[in-house]
Amino acid sequence: MDFIAPDRIRWTRVEAPDGTAGTSGEEEIVHTDLRPGVFVIAFTEADGNVVDVFDIQRNRLFVNYITNGGTRFHSETVIEDVSQ
């Protein structure tokens, strides 16, 4: 995920349980700070909705995805800087 503007991201699915790894796009996001170092972003893709919780203090990302058909996915991962 790249934050390309204050209200916009570019994303690529690195892994996906439904076989859609490699899918990418750009989306407008809404975001909310929950406390210092913890924030939420939400956006809608063509095939579902995403709500991600970033915990910068613990270096964790919690991904929550709901398909348009109502199937839910959740994963947790370590935040890594791959921009270099």
Sequence and secondary structure as in RCSB ss.txt:
>XXXX:A:sequence
MDFIAPDRIRWTRVEAPDGTAGTSGEEEIVHTDLRPGVFVIAFTEADGNVVDVFDIQRNRLFVNYITNGGTRFHS
ETVIEDVSQ
>XXXX:A:secstr
 EEEETTEEEEE S  TTS TT EEEEE EEEEEETTEEEEEEEETTEEEEEEEETTTTEEEEEEEETTS EEEE
EEE      
